[in-house]
């Protein structure tokens, strides 16, 4: 196999990997998780989740049924990134 052919195959694999990653990101944006998973991922109690995040509008609940609610997974990830950025900014 020539060097040119090896490069073309490597570029094709890299492009395929990039497309697969984009598809995963798009699916993740559409995933809805239950509030219990959200407060577990944040490492806080249920009451803190509702008092500090939901009531202050930092997390928005989506109605799933008449009684059930959910949180968009990507929005929770964005919130976690913001909390990390706020921590890092406060430390500098």
C-alpha positions as CSV (number, residue, x, y, z in Angstrom):
1,X,0.0,0.0,0.0
2,X,1.4,3.4,-1.0
3,X,1.8,6.3,1.4
4,X,-0.8,8.3,-0.5
5,X,-3.3,5.4,-0.1
6,X,-2.6,5.1,3.6
7,X,-3.1,8.9,4.1
8,X,-6.4,8.7,2.2
9,X,-7.6,5.9,4.4
10,X,-6.5,7.6,7.6
11,X,-8.4,10.8,6.5
12,X,-11.5,8.8,5.7
13,X,-11.4,7.1,9.1
14,X,-10.9,10.5,10.8
15,X,-13.8,12.0,8.9
16,X,-16.0,9.1,9.7
17,X,-15.1,9.4,13.4
18,X,-15.9,13.1,13.4
19,X,-19.3,12.5,11.8
20,X,-20.1,9.8,14.4
21,X,-19.1,12.2,17.2
22,X,-21.4,14.9,15.7
23,X,-24.3,12.4,15.6
24,X,-23.7,11.4,19.2
25,X,-23.7,15.1,20.2
26,X,-27.0,15.7,18.4
27,X,-28.6,12.6,20.1
28,X,-27.3,13.8,23.5
29,X,-28.9,17.2,23.0
30,X,-32.3,15.4,22.6
31,X,-32.0,13.2,25.7
32,X,-34.3,13.9,28.6
33,X,-33.3,12.7,32.0
34,X,-35.4,12.5,35.2
35,X,-34.8,15.1,37.9
36,X,-33.5,12.3,40.3
37,X,-30.7,11.6,37.9
38,X,-30.0,15.4,37.6
39,X,-29.6,15.9,41.3
40,X,-27.5,12.7,41.6
41,X,-25.2,14.0,38.9
42,X,-24.9,17.3,40.7
43,X,-24.2,15.5,43.9
44,X,-26.9,17.4,45.8
45,X,-30.1,16.6,47.7
46,X,-33.5,16.7,46.1
47,X,-34.5,19.8,48.2
48,X,-31.3,21.7,47.2
49,X,-31.9,20.8,43.6
50,X,-35.4,22.3,43.7
51,X,-34.6,25.3,46.0
52,X,-31.3,26.4,44.4
53,X,-31.7,25.4,40.8
54,X,-35.3,24.9,39.7
55,X,-36.9,27.7,41.7
56,X,-34.2,30.1,40.6
57,X,-34.6,29.2,36.9
58,X,-31.1,27.6,36.5
59,X,-32.7,24.3,35.6
60,X,-35.9,24.1,33.6
61,X,-38.1,21.1,33.9
62,X,-40.0,19.8,30.9
63,X,-43.4,18.2,31.4
64,X,-43.4,14.6,30.2
65,X,-46.8,13.5,31.4
66,X,-49.4,15.1,33.7
67,X,-47.2,14.4,36.7
68,X,-43.7,13.5,35.4
69,X,-41.0,16.0,34.6
70,X,-37.6,15.8,32.9
71,X,-34.5,17.8,32.4
72,X,-32.6,18.1,29.0
73,X,-29.3,16.3,29.5
74,X,-27.3,18.9,27.5
75,X,-28.7,21.7,29.6
76,X,-27.6,20.0,32.7
77,X,-24.1,19.5,31.1
78,X,-24.0,23.2,30.3
79,X,-25.0,24.1,33.9
80,X,-22.2,21.8,35.2
81,X,-19.7,23.5,32.9
82,X,-20.9,27.0,34.0
83,X,-20.5,25.9,37.7
84,X,-16.9,24.8,37.0
85,X,-16.1,28.0,35.1
86,X,-17.6,30.1,38.0
87,X,-15.4,28.2,40.4
88,X,-12.3,28.7,38.3
89,X,-13.0,32.4,37.9
90,X,-13.5,32.8,41.6
91,X,-10.2,31.1,42.3
92,X,-8.2,33.4,40.0
